[in-house]
């Protein structure tokens, strides 16, 4: 794995599987997801990206944590969904976890931040937005099963490793759990956190 201005990663796809190359560039990424020598790489431009989701889960053998399974999915305008998969075992785990952090940080800084801003601009123009099944309005958010509005002053967000929760700070039974492995989940988490900062003047994410 190499890092730099345009980092390149050679990522293992299984315990005995081949390594596939991921190349990152501020304006595009390329991933070696095909076996044909002529067209091994799929390139996705920054402008073609609609959403990004990612997750890491442990690989368990007989109750022992032996490895990590890393998943990154990119939804695009033209090519559907690009799936990036890699795994690590035993001594590789810490190295691959660091690589996963560097890759997802790069995706955030160079690609996802623009997606986030597009959603924020849409909300500013319309004063409403539906993301990941949650309806955001100028007055607050609709996320609870009872269909009631939670005003912005009462909206709380709590982040966990694999999901985050939206809840009414005065009526905690009004809540919604959103897995980070869902489409638009990272967009919703980011947008609602920014809106809370704007409307309440402080960061409500804990």
C-alpha positions as CSV (number, residue, x, y, z in Angstrom):
1,X,0.0,0.0,0.0
2,X,1.3,3.4,-1.0
3,X,0.2,6.8,0.2
4,X,0.8,10.2,-1.2
5,X,-0.9,12.9,-3.3
6,X,-2.5,10.2,-5.4
7,X,-2.4,7.1,-3.2
8,X,-2.5,3.6,-4.6
9,X,-3.5,0.5,-2.6
10,X,-3.0,-3.1,-3.4
11,X,-5.8,-4.8,-1.5
12,X,-6.3,-8.5,-0.7
13,X,-9.7,-9.9,-1.6
14,X,-9.4,-13.1,0.4
15,X,-7.1,-15.3,2.5
16,X,-5.6,-16.7,-0.7
17,X,-7.2,-14.4,-3.2
18,X,-5.5,-12.0,-5.6
19,X,-4.7,-8.4,-4.7
20,X,-6.7,-5.7,-6.6
21,X,-5.5,-2.2,-7.1
22,X,-7.3,0.9,-5.9
23,X,-6.1,4.3,-7.3
24,X,-7.3,7.5,-5.8
25,X,-7.1,10.9,-7.5
26,X,-8.8,14.2,-6.5
27,X,-11.0,14.0,-9.6
28,X,-11.6,10.3,-10.0
29,X,-10.9,6.8,-8.6
30,X,-10.0,3.6,-10.4
31,X,-10.5,0.1,-9.1
32,X,-9.3,-3.2,-10.5
33,X,-12.7,-5.1,-10.3
34,X,-12.4,-7.0,-13.6
35,X,-10.2,-9.9,-14.7
36,X,-9.8,-9.0,-18.4
37,X,-6.3,-7.6,-19.1
38,X,-7.7,-5.0,-21.5
39,X,-10.3,-3.6,-19.1
40,X,-9.2,-4.5,-15.6
41,X,-10.0,-1.1,-14.1
42,X,-13.3,0.7,-13.6
43,X,-12.9,4.5,-13.4
44,X,-15.5,6.7,-11.7
45,X,-15.2,10.5,-11.9
46,X,-15.9,12.7,-9.0
47,X,-18.9,14.3,-10.8
48,X,-20.4,10.8,-11.5
49,X,-20.6,9.9,-7.7
50,X,-24.1,10.1,-6.1
51,X,-23.5,8.4,-2.8
52,X,-20.9,6.5,-0.8
53,X,-21.3,4.0,2.0
54,X,-18.7,1.9,3.8
55,X,-18.5,-0.5,6.7
56,X,-16.0,-2.8,8.4
57,X,-17.0,-6.1,10.2
58,X,-14.9,-8.6,12.0
59,X,-14.3,-12.1,10.7
60,X,-14.8,-14.7,13.4
61,X,-13.6,-18.3,13.5
62,X,-14.9,-20.3,16.4
63,X,-15.5,-17.2,18.6
64,X,-12.0,-15.8,17.8
65,X,-11.6,-12.5,15.9
66,X,-9.2,-13.3,13.2
67,X,-9.7,-10.7,10.4
68,X,-11.6,-7.8,9.0
69,X,-14.0,-7.5,6.1
70,X,-14.0,-4.1,4.5
71,X,-16.7,-2.8,2.1
72,X,-17.0,0.4,0.2
73,X,-19.8,1.0,-2.3
74,X,-20.1,4.0,-4.6
75,X,-23.3,4.7,-6.4
76,X,-22.8,6.4,-9.7
77,X,-24.9,8.1,-12.4
78,X,-23.6,6.0,-15.3
79,X,-22.2,2.7,-14.0
80,X,-24.6,1.7,-11.2
81,X,-22.7,0.6,-8.1
82,X,-19.0,0.1,-7.9
83,X,-18.2,-2.4,-5.1
84,X,-14.8,-2.3,-3.5
85,X,-14.0,-5.3,-1.3
86,X,-11.0,-6.3,0.7
87,X,-10.1,-8.4,3.7
88,X,-7.3,-8.8,6.2
89,X,-6.2,-11.6,8.5
90,X,-4.1,-11.9,11.7
91,X,-1.0,-9.7,11.5
92,X,-2.4,-7.7,8.6
93,X,-5.4,-6.4,10.5
94,X,-3.9,-3.2,12.0
95,X,-2.3,-2.3,8.7
96,X,-5.5,-2.8,6.7
97,X,-7.6,-1.0,9.3
98,X,-5.3,2.0,8.9
99,X,-5.6,1.8,5.1
100,X,-9.4,1.7,5.4
101,X,-9.3,4.8,7.5
102,X,-7.0,6.6,5.0
103,X,-9.2,5.5,2.1
104,X,-12.5,6.6,3.7
105,X,-10.9,9.9,4.8
106,X,-9.8,10.5,1.2
107,X,-13.2,9.7,-0.1
108,X,-14.7,12.2,2.4
109,X,-12.2,15.0,1.7
110,X,-12.2,14.7,-2.1
111,X,-15.6,13.3,-3.1
112,X,-18.2,13.1,-0.4
113,X,-17.9,16.7,0.8
114,X,-19.2,17.9,-2.6
115,X,-22.1,15.5,-2.3
116,X,-22.9,16.9,1.1
117,X,-22.8,20.4,-0.2
118,X,-25.2,19.6,-3.0
119,X,-27.8,18.3,-0.4
120,X,-27.2,21.4,1.8
121,X,-27.8,23.7,-1.2
122,X,-31.0,21.8,-2.1
123,X,-32.2,22.2,1.5
124,X,-31.4,25.9,1.5
125,X,-33.3,26.4,-1.8
126,X,-36.4,24.4,-0.9
127,X,-36.3,24.4,3.0
128,X,-37.1,20.7,2.9
129,X,-35.4,17.5,2.1
130,X,-36.0,13.7,2.3
131,X,-32.8,11.7,2.9
132,X,-32.7,8.0,4.0
133,X,-36.4,8.0,4.8
134,X,-36.1,11.1,7.1
135,X,-38.0,14.3,6.2
136,X,-36.1,17.5,7.1
137,X,-38.0,20.8,7.1
138,X,-37.3,24.3,8.2
139,X,-39.2,23.6,11.5
140,X,-37.6,20.2,12.3
141,X,-37.4,16.6,11.3
142,X,-39.9,13.8,10.9
143,X,-38.2,10.5,11.8
144,X,-40.3,8.8,14.6
145,X,-42.8,6.0,13.9
146,X,-45.7,8.2,15.2
147,X,-45.1,10.6,12.3
148,X,-44.8,13.6,14.5
149,X,-42.4,16.5,14.0
150,X,-39.4,16.9,16.3
151,X,-38.4,20.5,16.3
152,X,-34.7,21.3,15.7
153,X,-34.2,22.4,19.3
154,X,-35.2,18.9,20.4
155,X,-33.4,16.8,17.8
156,X,-30.5,14.7,19.1
157,X,-28.0,12.6,17.2
158,X,-25.8,9.9,18.8
159,X,-23.2,8.1,16.8
160,X,-22.2,4.4,17.3
161,X,-19.7,2.2,15.5
162,X,-22.2,0.7,13.0
163,X,-25.1,3.1,13.1
164,X,-26.4,6.4,14.5
165,X,-29.6,7.3,16.2
166,X,-31.9,10.3,15.9
167,X,-34.1,11.0,18.9
168,X,-36.3,13.6,20.5
169,X,-34.4,14.9,23.5
170,X,-37.6,15.5,25.5
171,X,-39.4,12.3,24.3
172,X,-36.7,9.7,23.9
173,X,-39.2,7.0,22.9
174,X,-39.4,9.0,19.6
175,X,-36.3,7.7,17.8
176,X,-34.9,6.1,14.7
177,X,-31.9,3.9,14.2
178,X,-30.0,4.2,10.9
179,X,-27.3,1.8,9.9
180,X,-24.2,3.2,8.3
181,X,-24.5,0.4,5.7
182,X,-27.7,2.0,4.2
183,X,-27.6,4.2,1.2
184,X,-27.8,7.9,2.1
185,X,-27.0,7.2,5.7
186,X,-23.7,9.1,5.7
187,X,-25.4,11.9,3.8
188,X,-28.2,12.1,6.4
189,X,-25.8,12.0,9.3
190,X,-23.6,14.8,7.8
191,X,-26.5,17.0,6.7
192,X,-28.5,16.8,9.9
193,X,-25.4,17.5,11.9
194,X,-24.7,20.6,9.9
195,X,-28.3,21.8,10.2
196,X,-28.1,21.3,13.9
197,X,-25.0,23.5,14.1
198,X,-26.6,26.2,12.0
199,X,-30.0,26.2,13.8
200,X,-28.8,25.7,17.4
201,X,-25.4,27.4,17.2
202,X,-23.6,24.4,18.7
203,X,-22.6,20.9,17.6
204,X,-25.3,18.5,18.8
205,X,-23.5,15.4,17.6
206,X,-22.1,13.4,20.5
